[in-house]
Amino acid sequence: KEDRTHEDLLFQVMPDLGVLLSSKIEEATIDGKKVFNVDDGYLIACFDENVSDETIKAIAKQKPYYFVMRDSSMASDSVATNFEQIFATYSPDTVRKVL
Protein backbone atom coordinates (compact mmCIF):
# COMPACT_ATOMS: atom_id res chain seq x y z
CA LYS A 1 0.00 0.00 0.00
CA GLU A 2 1.19 3.49 -0.80
CA ASP A 3 0.52 5.03 2.62
CA ARG A 4 2.67 2.63 4.66
CA THR A 5 5.46 4.18 6.68
CA HIS A 6 8.95 2.72 6.78
CA GLU A 7 8.19 1.45 10.28
CA ASP A 8 5.01 -0.24 9.00
CA LEU A 9 7.04 -2.08 6.37
CA LEU A 10 9.64 -3.11 8.93
CA PHE A 11 7.04 -4.49 11.35
CA GLN A 12 5.37 -6.32 8.45
CA VAL A 13 8.53 -8.20 7.41
CA MET A 14 9.95 -8.98 10.85
CA PRO A 15 7.52 -11.83 11.68
CA ASP A 16 7.87 -13.20 8.12
CA LEU A 17 11.61 -13.56 8.77
CA GLY A 18 11.17 -14.99 12.24
CA VAL A 19 12.43 -11.82 13.93
CA LEU A 20 10.65 -10.99 17.18
CA LEU A 21 8.79 -7.68 17.27
CA SER A 22 10.37 -7.12 20.68
CA SER A 23 13.88 -7.14 19.15
CA LYS A 24 16.07 -4.08 19.64
CA ILE A 25 15.66 -1.67 16.70
CA GLU A 26 18.12 1.13 16.06
CA GLU A 27 17.89 3.75 13.35
CA ALA A 28 21.08 4.75 11.60
CA THR A 29 22.04 6.79 8.57
CA ILE A 30 24.15 5.18 5.87
CA ASP A 31 25.13 7.28 2.87
CA GLY A 32 22.35 9.73 3.77
CA LYS A 33 19.64 7.05 3.92
CA LYS A 34 17.65 5.93 6.98
CA VAL A 35 18.42 2.33 7.85
CA PHE A 36 16.88 0.11 10.50
CA ASN A 37 19.32 -2.15 12.32
CA VAL A 38 17.42 -4.89 14.14
CA ASP A 39 18.95 -7.14 16.80
CA ASP A 40 22.52 -5.87 16.34
CA GLY A 41 22.73 -6.42 12.59
CA TYR A 42 20.68 -9.60 12.30
CA LEU A 43 18.26 -7.69 10.05
CA ILE A 44 19.05 -4.47 8.23
CA ALA A 45 16.26 -2.74 6.30
CA CYS A 46 16.22 0.38 4.15
CA PHE A 47 13.05 1.74 2.59
CA ASP A 48 14.22 5.25 1.58
CA GLU A 49 14.01 6.48 -2.00
CA ASN A 50 16.96 6.67 -4.41
CA VAL A 51 19.15 4.08 -2.71
CA SER A 52 22.49 3.95 -4.55
CA ASP A 53 25.09 1.24 -5.15
CA GLU A 54 27.24 2.94 -2.49
CA THR A 55 24.49 2.62 0.12
CA ILE A 56 23.95 -1.05 -0.70
CA LYS A 57 27.69 -1.68 -0.60
CA ALA A 58 27.98 -0.04 2.86
CA ILE A 59 25.10 -2.20 4.11
CA ALA A 60 26.52 -5.38 2.58
CA LYS A 61 29.86 -4.76 4.30
CA GLN A 62 28.03 -4.98 7.65
CA LYS A 63 27.17 -8.60 6.77
CA PRO A 64 23.59 -8.77 8.10
CA TYR A 65 21.84 -12.13 8.20
CA TYR A 66 18.83 -10.51 6.46
CA PHE A 67 18.62 -7.39 4.30
CA VAL A 68 15.26 -6.00 3.18
CA MET A 69 14.42 -3.09 0.88
CA ARG A 70 11.66 -1.99 -1.49
CA ASP A 71 12.06 -2.50 -5.22
CA SER A 72 10.98 1.11 -5.72
CA SER A 73 13.78 2.29 -3.40
CA MET A 74 16.50 1.54 -5.91
CA ALA A 75 17.82 4.72 -7.50
CA SER A 76 18.04 3.23 -11.01
CA ASP A 77 17.91 0.07 -13.09
CA SER A 78 21.70 -0.05 -12.71
CA VAL A 79 21.34 -0.37 -8.93
CA ALA A 80 18.80 -3.16 -9.39
CA THR A 81 21.20 -4.94 -11.75
CA ASN A 82 24.17 -4.55 -9.38
CA PHE A 83 22.28 -5.35 -6.16
CA GLU A 84 22.85 -9.12 -6.16
CA GLN A 85 26.46 -8.77 -7.33
CA ILE A 86 27.28 -6.32 -4.52
CA PHE A 87 25.95 -8.75 -1.91
CA ALA A 88 27.66 -11.70 -3.62
CA THR A 89 30.94 -9.82 -3.30
CA TYR A 90 30.70 -8.41 0.23
CA SER A 91 28.21 -10.64 2.06
CA PRO A 92 27.24 -13.72 0.05
CA ASP A 93 25.49 -15.37 3.00
CA THR A 94 23.06 -12.49 3.58
CA VAL A 95 19.46 -13.45 2.83
CA ARG A 96 18.09 -10.65 0.63
CA LYS A 97 14.45 -9.74 0.26
CA VAL A 98 13.07 -7.05 -2.06
CA LEU A 99 9.48 -6.02 -1.48
Helices and strands as residue ranges (DSSP letters): H 6-16, E 25-30, E 33-38, E 43-46, H 53-60, E 66-69, G 71-73, H 77-90, E 95-98
